[in-house]
């Protein structure tokens, strides 16, 4: 496999190589979950796309988009879909277990400690600072995920993205109603564009 410079993300080139073992999937997602203060998505994308190069940036966006429309937490859906994509059902279970087992154990211990010491003012200030950092991490990963779309400058994709943002973020329309319109429109637009290119 040709080496990809560290500063350049693979966008359209399919990444090759043997799929990771079940142990490697478990450990990768365990590291993501343990590093994922403020949200695992930032670290999941970095590990999957940039570090291990298991998916291209476009493939990650497509997989995450699918997980975003499934019920349940997005990152949990991503672990199952991604693991199953590479190693079948066993891979999905390995990635799922790696994602949830370590933080579940840690949060159980912290919950016990918080029940006893949660009223301390210093602890409240620390938690407020952590929440600010979490917002910054989320904004950063959104911009990273937008890079492939902006690089291709596909007008239809950018219009759909802006439309969904305005509908949910500005107009405060119900998420379910927006998705009922946005999903078929985006699928239809993609189908028509690819058909036009093929012709």
ZAMARDO-440942 format. One record per atom (N, C-alpha, C, CB): residue number from 1; chain; atom name; y, x, z. Coordinates in steps of 0.2 Angstrom, whole numbers, padded with zeros to 4 digits. Each point is the difference from the previous one (the first is absolute). Glycine has a CB too. Example, Ala and Ser with C-alpha at 12.3 -4.5 7.8 and 13.67 -1.06 7.14 Angstrom:
1/A/N/-0028/0066/0039
1/A/CA/0006/-0004/0000
1/A/C/0006/0004/0000
1/A/CB/-0006/-0009/0006
2/A/N/0011/0007/-0010
2/A/CA/0006/0004/0001
2/A/C/0005/-0004/0003
2/A/CB/-0003/0006/-0010
//
This chain:
1/A/N/-0006/0004/0000
1/A/CA/0006/-0004/0000
1/A/C/0006/0004/0000
1/A/CB/-0006/-0009/0006
2/A/N/0011/0008/-0010
2/A/CA/0006/0004/0000
2/A/C/0004/-0001/0006
2/A/CB/0000/-0001/-0012
3/A/N/0003/0006/0014
3/A/CA/0004/0000/0006
3/A/C/0006/-0004/-0001
3/A/CB/-0005/0011/0004
4/A/N/0008/-0015/0001
4/A/CA/0006/-0004/-0001
4/A/C/0005/0004/0005
4/A/CB/-0006/-0011/-0003
5/A/N/0012/0013/0001
5/A/CA/0004/0003/0005
5/A/C/0002/-0005/0006
5/A/CB/0005/0006/-0010
6/A/N/-0004/-0003/0015
6/A/CA/0001/-0003/0007
6/A/C/0006/-0005/-0001
6/A/CB/-0005/0009/0006
7/A/N/0010/-0007/-0010
7/A/CA/0006/-0004/0000
7/A/C/0000/-0005/-0005
7/A/CB/0006/0010/0003
8/A/N/-0012/-0011/-0007
8/A/CA/0000/-0005/-0005
8/A/C/-0006/-0004/0001
8/A/CB/0005/0008/-0008
9/A/N/-0004/-0015/0008
9/A/CA/-0005/-0005/0001
9/A/C/-0003/-0002/-0006
9/A/CB/0006/-0004/0010
10/A/N/-0013/0004/-0010
10/A/CA/-0003/-0002/-0006
10/A/C/0001/-0008/-0001
10/A/CB/-0009/0009/0001
11/A/N/0012/-0011/-0007
11/A/CA/0001/-0007/-0001
11/A/C/-0005/-0003/-0004
11/A/CB/0012/0003/0001
12/A/N/-0013/-0001/-0007
12/A/CA/-0004/-0004/-0005
12/A/C/-0006/0004/-0002
12/A/CB/0010/-0004/-0005
13/A/N/-0011/0010/0008
13/A/CA/-0006/0003/-0002
13/A/C/-0006/-0002/0005
13/A/CB/0007/0010/-0005
14/A/N/-0013/-0012/0003
14/A/CA/-0005/-0002/0004
14/A/C/-0003/0006/0004
14/A/CB/-0003/-0009/-0008
15/A/N/0003/0009/0014
15/A/CA/-0003/0005/0004
15/A/C/-0007/0001/0000
15/A/CB/0010/-0001/0007
16/A/N/-0013/0006/-0008
16/A/CA/-0007/0001/0000
16/A/C/-0003/0004/0006
16/A/CB/0001/-0001/-0013
17/A/N/-0008/0001/0013
17/A/CA/-0003/0004/0006
17/A/C/-0005/-0005/0003
17/A/CB/0010/0008/0002
18/A/N/-0014/-0005/0002
18/A/CA/-0005/-0004/0003
18/A/C/0003/-0004/0006
18/A/CB/-0009/0009/-0003
19/A/N/0006/-0015/0004
19/A/CA/0003/-0004/0005
19/A/C/-0001/0003/0007
19/A/CB/-0002/-0010/-0007
20/A/N/0007/0009/0012
20/A/CA/-0001/0003/0007
20/A/C/-0006/-0003/0003
20/A/CB/0012/0002/0001
21/A/N/-0015/0002/0004
21/A/CA/-0006/-0003/0004
21/A/C/0003/-0005/0005
21/A/CB/-0006/0011/-0002
22/A/N/0001/-0015/0005
22/A/CA/0002/-0005/0005
22/A/C/0003/0003/0006
22/A/CB/-0010/-0007/-0004
23/A/N/0008/0013/0005
23/A/CA/0003/0004/0006
23/A/C/0007/0002/-0002
23/A/CB/-0011/0004/0004
24/A/N/0012/-0002/-0010
24/A/CA/0007/0002/-0002
24/A/C/0004/-0006/0000
24/A/CB/-0005/0009/-0007
25/A/N/0003/-0015/0005
25/A/CA/0004/-0006/0000
25/A/C/0002/-0002/0007
25/A/CB/-0006/-0004/-0011
26/A/N/0001/0005/0015
26/A/CA/0001/-0002/0008
26/A/C/0005/0005/0002
26/A/CB/-0011/-0005/0002
27/A/N/0011/0011/-0003
27/A/CA/0004/0005/0003
27/A/C/0007/-0001/-0003
27/A/CB/-0010/0008/0002
28/A/N/0010/-0009/-0008
28/A/CA/0007/0000/-0003
28/A/C/0004/-0006/0002
28/A/CB/-0005/0005/-0010
29/A/N/0002/-0011/0011
29/A/CA/0003/-0006/0003
29/A/C/0001/0001/0007
29/A/CB/-0005/-0007/-0009
30/A/N/0001/0010/0013
30/A/CA/0001/0002/0007
30/A/C/0007/0004/0001
30/A/CB/-0013/-0001/0002
31/A/N/0013/0006/-0006
31/A/CA/0006/0004/0000
31/A/C/0007/-0004/-0002
31/A/CB/-0007/0010/-0003
32/A/N/0006/-0014/-0002
32/A/CA/0006/-0004/-0002
32/A/C/0002/-0005/0006
32/A/CB/-0004/0000/-0012
33/A/N/-0001/-0003/0015
33/A/CA/0001/-0004/0006
33/A/C/0003/0003/0006
33/A/CB/-0009/-0007/-0004
34/A/N/0007/0013/0005
34/A/CA/0003/0004/0006
34/A/C/0006/0003/-0002
34/A/CB/-0011/0003/0004
35/A/N/0013/-0002/-0010
35/A/CA/0006/0003/-0002
35/A/C/0006/-0006/-0001
35/A/CB/-0006/0010/-0005
36/A/N/0003/-0016/0004
36/A/CA/0004/-0005/-0002
36/A/C/0005/-0003/0005
36/A/CB/-0009/-0002/-0008
37/A/N/0013/0005/0011
37/A/CA/0005/-0003/0005
37/A/C/0005/-0003/-0004
37/A/CB/-0002/0009/0008
38/A/N/0003/-0016/-0007
38/A/CA/0005/-0004/-0004
38/A/C/-0003/-0003/-0006
38/A/CB/0008/0008/0005
39/A/N/-0015/-0007/-0006
39/A/CA/-0003/-0003/-0006
39/A/C/-0004/0005/-0003
39/A/CB/0009/-0008/-0001
40/A/N/-0015/0006/-0001
40/A/CA/-0005/0004/-0003
40/A/C/0001/0001/-0008
40/A/CB/-0008/-0003/0009
41/A/N/0012/-0002/-0012
41/A/CA/0000/0000/-0007
41/A/C/0003/0007/-0003
41/A/CB/0002/-0012/0001
42/A/N/0003/0014/0003
42/A/CA/0004/0007/-0003
42/A/C/-0006/0005/0000
42/A/CB/0011/-0003/0005
43/A/N/-0015/0004/0000
43/A/CA/-0004/0005/0001
43/A/C/-0007/-0001/-0005
43/A/CB/0004/0002/0012
44/A/N/-0005/-0008/-0013
44/A/CA/-0006/-0002/-0004
44/A/C/0002/0002/-0007
44/A/CB/-0003/-0010/0007
45/A/N/0009/0008/-0010
45/A/CA/0002/0002/-0006
45/A/C/0000/0008/-0001
45/A/CB/0007/-0011/-0001
46/A/N/-0004/0014/0005
46/A/CA/0000/0007/0000
46/A/C/-0007/0003/-0001
46/A/CB/0011/0000/0007
47/A/N/-0015/-0002/-0002
47/A/CA/-0007/0003/0000
47/A/C/-0004/-0002/-0007
47/A/CB/0000/0000/0013
48/A/N/0000/-0006/-0015
48/A/CA/-0004/-0002/-0005
48/A/C/0003/0002/-0007
48/A/CB/-0003/-0010/0006
49/A/N/0010/0010/-0007
49/A/CA/0003/0002/-0006
49/A/C/0001/0008/-0001
49/A/CB/0005/-0012/-0001
50/A/N/-0002/0014/0006
50/A/CA/0003/0007/0000
50/A/C/-0005/0005/0003
50/A/CB/0011/-0004/0001
51/A/N/-0014/0003/0004
51/A/CA/-0004/0005/0003
51/A/C/-0007/0000/-0003
51/A/CB/0006/-0001/0011
52/A/N/-0010/-0004/-0011
52/A/CA/-0007/-0001/-0002
52/A/C/0000/-0001/-0008
52/A/CB/-0004/-0004/0012
53/A/N/0009/0001/-0014
53/A/CA/0000/-0002/-0007
53/A/C/-0006/-0004/-0002
53/A/CB/0007/0010/-0003
54/A/N/-0008/-0015/0007
54/A/CA/-0005/-0005/-0002
54/A/C/0002/-0006/-0004
54/A/CB/-0005/0003/0011
55/A/N/0012/-0004/-0011
55/A/CA/0003/-0005/-0005
55/A/C/0006/0003/-0002
55/A/CB/-0005/-0010/0006
56/A/N/0007/0007/-0012
56/A/CA/0007/0002/-0003
56/A/C/0005/-0004/0004
56/A/CB/-0005/0003/-0012
57/A/N/0011/-0002/0011
57/A/CA/0005/-0004/0003
57/A/C/0000/-0007/-0003
57/A/CB/0007/0010/0001
58/A/N/-0008/-0011/-0007
58/A/CA/-0001/-0007/-0003
58/A/C/-0006/-0003/0003
58/A/CB/0006/0004/-0011
59/A/N/-0011/-0001/0011
59/A/CA/-0006/-0003/0003
59/A/C/0000/-0002/0007
59/A/CB/-0006/0007/-0008
60/A/N/0010/-0003/0012
60/A/CA/0001/-0002/0007
60/A/C/0005/-0006/0000
60/A/CB/-0001/0012/0004
61/A/N/0006/-0012/-0008
61/A/CA/0004/-0006/0000
61/A/C/-0004/-0007/-0002
61/A/CB/0010/0008/-0003
62/A/N/-0014/-0007/-0002
62/A/CA/-0004/-0006/-0002
62/A/C/-0005/-0002/0006
62/A/CB/0001/0004/-0012
63/A/N/-0004/0001/0015
63/A/CA/-0005/-0002/0005
63/A/C/0004/-0003/0006
63/A/CB/-0008/0009/-0003
64/A/N/0014/-0006/0005
64/A/CA/0004/-0003/0005
64/A/C/0002/-0007/-0001
64/A/CB/0003/0012/0003
65/A/N/-0001/-0013/-0010
65/A/CA/0003/-0006/-0002
65/A/C/-0006/-0006/0001
65/A/CB/0008/0006/-0008
66/A/N/-0014/-0004/0006
66/A/CA/-0006/-0005/0001
66/A/C/0000/-0001/0008
66/A/CB/-0006/0004/-0010
67/A/N/0006/0001/0014
67/A/CA/-0001/-0001/0007
67/A/C/0006/-0004/0003
67/A/CB/-0007/0011/0001
68/A/N/0012/-0010/-0004
68/A/CA/0006/-0004/0003
68/A/C/0000/-0007/-0001
68/A/CB/0007/0009/-0003
69/A/N/-0011/-0012/-0002
69/A/CA/-0001/-0007/-0001
69/A/C/-0006/-0002/0003
69/A/CB/0006/0001/-0010
70/A/N/-0010/0003/0014
70/A/CA/-0006/-0003/0003
70/A/C/0002/-0001/0008
70/A/CB/-0008/0007/-0008
71/A/N/0005/-0012/0011
71/A/CA/0001/-0001/0007
71/A/C/-0002/0006/0004
71/A/CB/-0001/-0013/-0002
72/A/N/0005/0014/0008
72/A/CA/-0001/0005/0004
72/A/C/0005/0006/0000
72/A/CB/-0012/-0003/-0001
73/A/N/0012/0008/0005
73/A/CA/0004/0005/0000
73/A/C/-0001/0004/-0007
73/A/CB/0000/0001/0013
74/A/N/0006/0001/-0016
74/A/CA/-0001/0004/-0007
74/A/C/-0004/0006/0001
74/A/CB/0011/-0005/-0003
75/A/N/-0009/0009/0008
75/A/CA/-0004/0007/0000
75/A/C/-0007/-0001/0002
75/A/CB/0011/0005/0004
76/A/N/-0013/-0010/0000
76/A/CA/-0007/-0001/0001
76/A/C/-0004/-0002/-0007
76/A/CB/0003/-0004/0012
77/A/N/0001/-0001/-0015
77/A/CA/-0003/-0002/-0007
77/A/C/-0001/0006/-0004
77/A/CB/0005/-0011/0001
78/A/N/0000/0016/-0001
78/A/CA/0000/0006/-0004
78/A/C/-0006/0004/0001
78/A/CB/0013/0000/-0001
79/A/N/-0014/0001/0008
79/A/CA/-0006/0004/0002
79/A/C/-0006/-0003/-0003
79/A/CB/0006/0004/0010
80/A/N/-0007/-0010/-0010
80/A/CA/-0007/-0003/-0002
80/A/C/0000/0000/-0008
80/A/CB/0000/-0007/0010
81/A/N/0005/0005/-0013
81/A/CA/0000/0000/-0007
81/A/C/-0001/0007/-0003
81/A/CB/0008/-0010/0000
82/A/N/-0004/0015/0003
82/A/CA/0000/0007/-0003
82/A/C/-0007/0003/0002
82/A/CB/0012/0001/0002
83/A/N/-0014/-0002/0004
83/A/CA/-0007/0003/0001
83/A/C/-0006/-0003/-0004
83/A/CB/0004/0002/0012
84/A/N/-0003/-0009/-0013
84/A/CA/-0005/-0003/-0004
84/A/C/0000/0002/-0007
84/A/CB/0000/-0009/0007
85/A/N/0006/0011/-0010
85/A/CA/0001/0002/-0006
85/A/C/-0003/0007/-0002
85/A/CB/0011/-0007/0000
86/A/N/-0011/0011/0005
86/A/CA/-0003/0007/-0001
86/A/C/-0007/0000/0002
86/A/CB/0011/0005/0003
87/A/N/-0013/-0008/0003
87/A/CA/-0007/0001/0002
87/A/C/-0004/-0007/0002
87/A/CB/0004/0011/0004
88/A/N/-0001/-0016/-0007
88/A/CA/-0004/-0007/0001
88/A/C/0002/-0003/0007
88/A/CB/-0009/0004/-0008
89/A/N/0005/-0008/0010
89/A/CA/0001/-0004/0006
89/A/C/0000/0005/0006
89/A/CB/-0005/-0010/-0005
90/A/N/0000/0015/0005
90/A/CA/0000/0005/0005
90/A/C/0007/0004/0000
90/A/CB/-0013/0001/-0001
91/A/N/0016/0001/-0004
91/A/CA/0006/0003/0000
91/A/C/0005/-0004/0003
91/A/CB/-0003/0006/-0010
92/A/N/0003/-0013/0008
92/A/CA/0005/-0004/0003
92/A/C/0000/0000/0008
92/A/CB/0000/-0007/-0011
93/A/N/-0006/0006/0013
93/A/CA/-0002/0000/0007
93/A/C/0003/0007/0004
93/A/CB/-0010/-0008/-0002
94/A/N/0008/0013/-0002
94/A/CA/0002/0007/0003
94/A/C/0007/0001/0001
94/A/CB/-0010/0005/-0005
95/A/N/0014/-0007/-0001
95/A/CA/0007/0000/0000
95/A/C/0003/-0005/0005
95/A/CB/0000/0004/-0012
96/A/N/-0002/-0010/0013
96/A/CA/0002/-0005/0005
96/A/C/-0001/0003/0007
96/A/CB/-0003/-0009/-0008
97/A/N/-0003/0012/0009
97/A/CA/-0001/0002/0007
97/A/C/0004/0006/0002
97/A/CB/-0012/-0004/-0001
98/A/N/0013/0009/-0004
98/A/CA/0005/0005/0001
98/A/C/0007/-0002/0001
98/A/CB/-0008/0007/-0007
99/A/N/0010/-0012/0004
99/A/CA/0007/-0002/0001
99/A/C/0001/-0004/0007
99/A/CB/0000/-0001/-0012
100/A/N/-0005/-0003/0014
100/A/CA/0001/-0004/0006
100/A/C/-0003/0003/0007
100/A/CB/0000/-0009/-0008
101/A/N/-0005/0013/0007
101/A/CA/-0004/0002/0006
101/A/C/0005/0005/0005
101/A/CB/-0011/-0001/-0006
102/A/N/0013/0006/0003
102/A/CA/0004/0005/0004
102/A/C/0007/-0004/0004
102/A/CB/-0004/0010/-0007
103/A/N/0008/-0013/0003
103/A/CA/0006/-0003/0003
103/A/C/-0002/-0006/0005
103/A/CB/0006/0003/-0010
104/A/N/-0012/-0006/0008
104/A/CA/-0002/-0006/0005
104/A/C/-0002/0003/0007
104/A/CB/-0004/-0006/-0010
105/A/N/0001/0012/0010
105/A/CA/-0002/0003/0006
105/A/C/0007/0003/0004
105/A/CB/-0011/0003/-0005
106/A/N/0015/0000/0001
106/A/CA/0006/0002/0003
106/A/C/0005/-0006/0003
106/A/CB/-0001/0010/-0008
107/A/N/0001/-0015/0004
107/A/CA/0004/-0006/0002
107/A/C/-0003/-0003/0006
107/A/CB/0004/-0002/-0012
108/A/N/-0010/0002/0013
108/A/CA/-0003/-0003/0006
108/A/C/0002/0004/0006
108/A/CB/-0010/-0004/-0007
109/A/N/0010/0010/0006
109/A/CA/0002/0005/0006
109/A/C/0008/-0001/0001
109/A/CB/-0009/0008/-0002
110/A/N/0013/-0009/-0003
110/A/CA/0007/0000/0001
110/A/C/0002/-0007/0002
110/A/CB/0002/0008/-0009
111/A/N/-0006/-0013/0007
111/A/CA/0001/-0007/0003
111/A/C/-0001/-0001/0007
111/A/CB/-0003/-0004/-0011
112/A/N/-0002/0008/0014
112/A/CA/-0001/0000/0007
112/A/C/0006/0004/0003
112/A/CB/-0013/0000/-0002
113/A/N/0015/0005/-0001
113/A/CA/0006/0004/0003
113/A/C/0006/-0004/0000
113/A/CB/-0005/0011/-0003
114/A/N/0006/-0015/-0003
114/A/CA/0006/-0004/0000
114/A/C/0001/-0006/0005
114/A/CB/0000/0004/-0012
115/A/N/-0006/-0006/0013
115/A/CA/-0001/-0006/0005
115/A/C/0003/0002/0007
115/A/CB/-0010/-0005/-0007
116/A/N/0009/0012/0008
116/A/CA/0002/0002/0007
116/A/C/0007/0003/0000
116/A/CB/-0012/0003/0002
117/A/N/0014/0000/-0008
117/A/CA/0007/0004/0000
117/A/C/0005/-0003/-0005
117/A/CB/-0007/0010/0004
118/A/N/0005/-0016/-0007
118/A/CA/0004/-0002/-0005
118/A/C/0008/-0002/0002
118/A/CB/-0011/-0004/-0005
119/A/N/0012/0003/0011
119/A/CA/0007/-0002/0002
119/A/C/0005/0006/0001
119/A/CB/-0005/-0009/0006
120/A/N/0002/0015/-0007
120/A/CA/0004/0006/0000
120/A/C/0005/0001/-0005
120/A/CB/-0009/0006/0005
121/A/N/0016/-0006/-0004
121/A/CA/0005/0000/-0005
121/A/C/-0001/0006/-0005
121/A/CB/0008/-0005/0009
122/A/N/-0010/0011/-0007
122/A/CA/-0001/0005/-0005
122/A/C/-0005/-0002/-0005
122/A/CB/0003/0009/0009
123/A/N/-0008/-0012/-0007
123/A/CA/-0005/-0002/-0005
123/A/C/0003/-0005/-0005
123/A/CB/-0009/0002/0009
124/A/N/0013/-0006/-0007
124/A/CA/0003/-0005/-0004
124/A/C/0004/0003/-0006
124/A/CB/0000/-0008/0009
125/A/N/0004/0013/-0006
125/A/CA/0004/0004/-0005
125/A/C/-0004/0004/-0005
125/A/CB/0009/0001/0009
126/A/N/-0014/0002/-0007
126/A/CA/-0005/0003/-0004
126/A/C/-0002/-0004/-0006
126/A/CB/-0003/0008/0009
127/A/N/0000/-0014/-0007
127/A/CA/-0002/-0005/-0005
127/A/C/0005/-0002/-0005
127/A/CB/-0008/-0004/0009
128/A/N/0014/0003/-0006
128/A/CA/0006/-0002/-0005
128/A/C/0001/0006/-0005
128/A/CB/0005/-0007/0009
129/A/N/-0005/0013/-0007
129/A/CA/0000/0005/-0005
129/A/C/-0005/0001/-0005
129/A/CB/0006/0006/0009
130/A/N/-0012/-0008/-0006
130/A/CA/-0006/0000/-0005
130/A/C/0001/-0005/-0005
130/A/CB/-0008/0004/0009
131/A/N/0010/-0010/-0007
131/A/CA/0001/-0005/-0005
131/A/C/0005/0002/-0006
131/A/CB/-0003/-0009/0009
132/A/N/0008/0012/-0007
132/A/CA/0005/0003/-0005
132/A/C/-0004/0005/-0005
132/A/CB/0010/-0002/0008
133/A/N/-0014/0006/-0005
133/A/CA/-0003/0005/-0005
133/A/C/-0005/-0004/-0004
133/A/CB/0001/0009/0008
134/A/N/-0004/-0014/-0006
134/A/CA/-0005/-0004/-0004
134/A/C/0003/-0003/-0006
134/A/CB/-0006/-0003/0011
135/A/N/0012/0000/-0010
135/A/CA/0004/-0003/-0005
135/A/C/0002/0005/-0006
135/A/CB/0005/-0008/0008
136/A/N/-0003/0014/-0005
136/A/CA/0001/0006/-0005
136/A/C/-0006/0002/-0004
136/A/CB/0009/0004/0008
137/A/N/-0015/-0004/-0005
137/A/CA/-0006/0002/-0004
137/A/C/-0002/-0006/-0005
137/A/CB/-0004/0006/0010
138/A/N/0005/-0012/-0008
138/A/CA/-0001/-0005/-0005
138/A/C/0004/0000/-0006
138/A/CB/-0004/-0007/0010
139/A/N/0011/0008/-0009
139/A/CA/0004/0000/-0005
139/A/C/-0002/0006/-0005
139/A/CB/0010/-0005/0007
140/A/N/-0012/0011/-0004
140/A/CA/-0002/0006/-0004
140/A/C/-0006/-0002/-0004
140/A/CB/0005/0008/0009
141/A/N/-0010/-0011/-0007
141/A/CA/-0006/-0001/-0004
141/A/C/0002/-0005/-0005
141/A/CB/-0007/0002/0010
142/A/N/0011/-0007/-0009
142/A/CA/0002/-0005/-0005
142/A/C/0003/0004/-0006
142/A/CB/0002/-0009/0009
143/A/N/0003/0013/-0008
143/A/CA/0003/0004/-0005
143/A/C/-0005/0004/-0004
143/A/CB/0010/0001/0006
144/A/N/-0015/0002/-0002
144/A/CA/-0005/0004/-0003
144/A/C/-0005/-0004/-0005
144/A/CB/0000/0008/0010
145/A/N/-0001/-0014/-0008
145/A/CA/-0004/-0004/-0004
145/A/C/0003/-0003/-0006
145/A/CB/-0006/-0003/0011
146/A/N/0013/0003/-0010
146/A/CA/0004/-0003/-0006
146/A/C/0001/0005/-0005
146/A/CB/0006/-0007/0007
147/A/N/-0008/0014/-0006
147/A/CA/0001/0005/-0005
147/A/C/-0003/-0001/-0006
147/A/CB/0001/0008/0009
148/A/N/-0008/-0010/-0010
148/A/CA/-0003/-0001/-0006
148/A/C/0003/-0005/-0004
148/A/CB/-0010/0004/0005
149/A/N/0013/-0009/-0002
149/A/CA/0003/-0006/-0004
149/A/C/0007/0002/-0002
149/A/CB/-0006/-0008/0007
150/A/N/0009/0012/-0003
150/A/CA/0007/0002/-0003
150/A/C/-0001/0006/-0005
150/A/CB/0005/-0003/0011
151/A/N/-0010/0007/-0011
151/A/CA/-0001/0005/-0005
151/A/C/-0002/-0003/-0006
151/A/CB/-0003/0008/0009
152/A/N/0000/-0013/-0010
152/A/CA/-0002/-0003/-0006
152/A/C/0005/-0005/-0002
152/A/CB/-0012/0001/0003
153/A/N/0017/-0003/0001
153/A/CA/0005/-0005/-0001
153/A/C/-0002/-0006/-0004
153/A/CB/0008/0010/0000
154/A/N/-0013/-0013/0002
154/A/CA/-0002/-0006/-0003
154/A/C/0004/-0006/0002
154/A/CB/-0012/0004/-0001
155/A/N/0016/-0007/-0003
155/A/CA/0005/-0005/0002
155/A/C/-0003/-0006/0003
155/A/CB/0007/0004/-0009
156/A/N/-0013/-0006/0006
156/A/CA/-0003/-0006/0003
156/A/C/-0003/0001/0007
156/A/CB/-0003/-0003/-0011
157/A/N/0000/0009/0013
157/A/CA/-0002/0002/0007
157/A/C/0006/0000/0004
157/A/CB/-0010/0006/-0004
158/A/N/0015/-0003/0002
158/A/CA/0006/0001/0004
158/A/C/0004/-0007/0002
158/A/CB/0001/0012/-0005
159/A/N/-0001/-0016/0000
159/A/CA/0003/-0007/0001
159/A/C/-0005/-0004/0004
159/A/CB/0005/0000/-0011
160/A/N/-0011/0000/0011
160/A/CA/-0005/-0003/0004
160/A/C/0001/0002/0007
160/A/CB/-0008/-0002/-0009
161/A/N/0008/0009/0010
161/A/CA/0001/0003/0007
161/A/C/0007/-0003/0003
161/A/CB/-0007/0010/-0004
162/A/N/0012/-0009/0000
162/A/CA/0007/-0003/0003
162/A/C/0000/-0007/0001
162/A/CB/0005/0009/-0006
163/A/N/-0009/-0013/0002
163/A/CA/0000/-0007/0001
163/A/C/-0003/-0002/0007
163/A/CB/0000/-0002/-0013
164/A/N/-0006/0005/0014
164/A/CA/-0004/-0001/0006
164/A/C/0004/0002/0006
164/A/CB/-0011/0002/-0006
165/A/N/0014/0004/0006
165/A/CA/0004/0002/0005
165/A/C/0006/-0004/0002
165/A/CB/-0003/0011/-0003
166/A/N/0007/-0014/-0002
166/A/CA/0005/-0005/0001
166/A/C/-0003/-0006/0003
166/A/CB/0007/0005/-0010
167/A/N/-0012/-0008/0007
167/A/CA/-0003/-0006/0002
167/A/C/-0002/0000/0008
167/A/CB/-0004/-0002/-0012
168/A/N/0001/0008/0014
168/A/CA/-0003/0000/0007
168/A/C/0005/0003/0004
168/A/CB/-0011/0001/-0004
169/A/N/0014/0005/0002
169/A/CA/0005/0004/0005
169/A/C/0007/-0003/0000
169/A/CB/-0007/0010/-0003
170/A/N/0009/-0013/-0002
170/A/CA/0007/-0003/0000
170/A/C/0000/-0007/0001
170/A/CB/0004/0009/-0007
171/A/N/-0007/-0013/0003
171/A/CA/0000/-0007/0000
171/A/C/-0005/-0003/0005
171/A/CB/0003/0000/-0012
172/A/N/-0007/0004/0015
172/A/CA/-0005/-0002/0006
172/A/C/-0004/-0006/-0002
172/A/CB/0009/0004/0008
173/A/N/-0011/-0004/-0015
173/A/CA/-0005/-0005/-0002
173/A/C/-0007/0002/0003
173/A/CB/0006/-0002/-0010
174/A/N/-0010/-0003/0011
174/A/CA/-0007/0001/0003
174/A/C/-0004/0004/-0004
174/A/CB/0001/-0011/0005
175/A/N/-0004/0016/-0002
175/A/CA/-0004/0005/-0003
175/A/C/-0006/-0003/-0005
175/A/CB/0002/0008/0010
176/A/N/-0005/-0013/-0007
176/A/CA/-0006/-0003/-0004
176/A/C/0003/-0003/-0006
176/A/CB/-0006/-0003/0010
177/A/N/0012/-0001/-0010
177/A/CA/0003/-0003/-0006
177/A/C/0002/0006/-0005
177/A/CB/0004/-0010/0007
178/A/N/-0001/0015/-0005
178/A/CA/0002/0006/-0004
178/A/C/-0006/0003/-0004
178/A/CB/0010/0002/0008
179/A/N/-0016/-0001/-0004
179/A/CA/-0006/0003/-0003
179/A/C/-0003/-0005/-0005
179/A/CB/-0002/0007/0011
180/A/N/0002/-0013/-0009
180/A/CA/-0003/-0005/-0005
180/A/C/0003/0000/-0007
180/A/CB/-0003/-0007/0010
181/A/N/0010/0009/-0010
181/A/CA/0003/0001/-0006
181/A/C/0000/0007/-0003
181/A/CB/0008/-0009/0003
182/A/N/-0007/0014/0001
182/A/CA/0000/0007/-0002
182/A/C/-0007/0003/-0002
182/A/CB/0009/0001/0008
183/A/N/-0014/-0003/-0005
183/A/CA/-0007/0002/-0002
183/A/C/-0001/-0002/-0007
183/A/CB/-0004/0000/0011
184/A/N/0004/-0006/-0013
184/A/CA/-0002/-0002/-0007
184/A/C/0005/0003/-0005
184/A/CB/-0006/-0010/0004
185/A/N/0012/0010/-0002
185/A/CA/0005/0003/-0005
185/A/C/-0001/0007/-0001
185/A/CB/0008/-0008/0004
186/A/N/-0009/0012/0001
186/A/CA/-0001/0007/-0001
186/A/C/-0007/0002/-0004
186/A/CB/0006/0002/0011
187/A/N/-0011/-0006/-0009
187/A/CA/-0006/0001/-0004
187/A/C/0001/-0002/-0007
187/A/CB/-0007/-0003/0010
188/A/N/0010/-0003/-0012
188/A/CA/0001/-0001/-0007
188/A/C/0005/0005/-0003
188/A/CB/-0001/-0012/0003
189/A/N/0006/0014/0000
189/A/CA/0004/0005/-0003
189/A/C/-0003/0006/-0002
189/A/CB/0009/-0005/0006
190/A/N/-0014/0008/-0001
190/A/CA/-0003/0006/-0001
190/A/C/-0005/-0001/-0006
190/A/CB/0001/0003/0012
191/A/N/-0005/-0009/-0012
191/A/CA/-0004/-0001/-0006
191/A/C/0003/0000/-0006
191/A/CB/-0007/-0007/0008
192/A/N/0013/0003/-0009
192/A/CA/0003/0000/-0006
192/A/C/0003/0007/-0002
192/A/CB/0003/-0012/0002
193/A/N/-0001/0016/0003
193/A/CA/0003/0006/-0002
193/A/C/-0006/0005/-0003
193/A/CB/0009/-0001/0009
194/A/N/-0014/0001/-0005
194/A/CA/-0006/0004/-0002
194/A/C/-0003/-0002/-0007
194/A/CB/-0002/0002/0012
195/A/N/0002/-0009/-0013
195/A/CA/-0002/-0002/-0006
195/A/C/0004/0002/-0006
195/A/CB/-0005/-0010/0006
196/A/N/0012/0010/-0005
196/A/CA/0005/0002/-0005
196/A/C/-0001/0007/-0001
196/A/CB/0008/-0009/0004
197/A/N/-0009/0013/0001
197/A/CA/-0001/0008/-0001
197/A/C/-0006/0001/-0004
197/A/CB/0006/0002/0010
198/A/N/-0012/-0006/-0009
198/A/CA/-0006/0001/-0003
198/A/C/0001/-0002/-0008
198/A/CB/-0007/-0002/0011
199/A/N/0011/-0003/-0012
199/A/CA/0001/-0002/-0007
199/A/C/0004/0005/-0004
199/A/CB/-0001/-0012/0003
//
